[in-house]
């Protein structure tokens, strides 16, 4: 079989994480490249890539519930917020107005995910009764309730317009905020953070792939394609819809907690409707229901503004020379991308990648 | 008692505004099965157009109002033709997200124009001083609130007549009942979709004007008010115009009463509900009603086949 890598003789082989050697090879190359990137790239790009990696963790989360299980949610941003604030309370520094316990990262990172997952179980009974647009609207209500609580629960969030400092990077009792010295070589905080995001992103990505190819993943796809039919075939709707929301929120919590350490401080106004729409838009642009889609979407969302800024910098254009400011350019670009992708390429960036890959697979004998 | 009346008056005028946006939501949902998240954006764009004509360009107020509202209707038509027409037959989820994309586009463009300072709507009766207000039995009633109520009632009656008597109104009802049967009867369904968006745009622009008129002014966060028509639609049932009106009245009154009685309630019970709880109350009601009656109070129950 060695000479015919695309021949699958059993189901296990076809659904393996890397189904052929080409994928293994390119993954290894990508892995080496991305690890070595942290010693080569400037801080600007390292921070951007770290942010993209954490965003893609959150995007995988919404991909479980919207892409795989087909339940539209507009409350994903709230779960990210819950994760961020859980981490901030457990791992952050206390002040006069906010709580903080300065615990280890080993505690606050999983706790962020678990607490977010527990909160998502509030939505579970509703998710079973409702579907489609009605479910989306319930999650919208949940989002507004959450953001109201965020802006009023001052001892946790610091209050609207003020915000608080987030969790500190302390692992095994070692404070990583000042960097880590190996003899003469100093690994800076950004680099440590980047490596950590990279490993976390890999773990979560493999986790997502495993969900897709497990019993739960098949049940989610069944619910997405026709929930009544799935129920008739013996899929327990309550269990799987609830678990989809819980898993999604776990991803959201972990991704959010990690992302917050990059920005350093969070203001409760961040977790508004636009933030949740952003989560949906990232998977729409990336490709809903696919494994790589959220990664593409997150990188696109974070890197595109980065490139715009970079272009402005090298062309010596100032913001005032443009008709719109940077945030507005990003927003317009983003809105246009959502619209154009939905109309012309509903499978998103992943669809483009898929077609490119297949084109070059048969190159030069494409048809 | 005065407080109660005051809250009722303000609640009703909010209800009038919500019902204008809500009817737009329902019209679009009934005819195309699309929940348009772009409706709040159309409302504020309408307000922006009126303001730019009346204040910046110096067009007489009534003409500016007329042109601004018509242009918003045309904008709705353009949105339907360019963005939604290619999406006919696509999943509901995709179209809903698409309207979010439209919302982002419209509002970003508008935010750029608004800038940091709030915009005024212009004033048809300068002698009243910013639309003025009257004191009746200790209750302050703004003329703008009366105008909103009157406009909403007038528009609801006019739409009702339009749907029952006019050729296009009947065609719209037929289309929302069964698209394919309507096509088979020779109704131009595409034109009906356009007309629906045109009417929805006009309704949104009226709402936008009443949201931002007088002292309220148009700022970058004005659209949130229009978004609150969404709970109203959901409470009434997504496909029922009377439901939308009833839902708007429920939401408007709740918001009014909560705004005036929250403080007393907090003192009575010792709970703190937080700032701006009255803005949250509509969503809480929507939450509860969706749990109890997933199709809303007046919505038709969806029958599903595998």
Interface residues (C-beta under 8 A of the other chain):
Chain A: X66 X70 X72 X126 X129 X130 X132 X133 X134 X136 X137 X138 X140 X141 X142 X144 X145 X148 X149 X151 X152 X160 X226 X228 X229 X232 X273 X277 X280 X281 X284 X323 X324 X325 X328 X331 X332 X334 X335 X336 X337 X338 X339 X342 X343 X346
Chain B: X35 X83 X86 X87 X90 X92 X93 X94 X96 X97 X98 X100 X101 X102 X103 X104 X105 X108 X109 X111 X112 X227 X230 X231 X234 X238 X272 X274 X275 X276 X277 X280 X283 X284 X286 X287 X290 X291 X294 X295 X304 X306
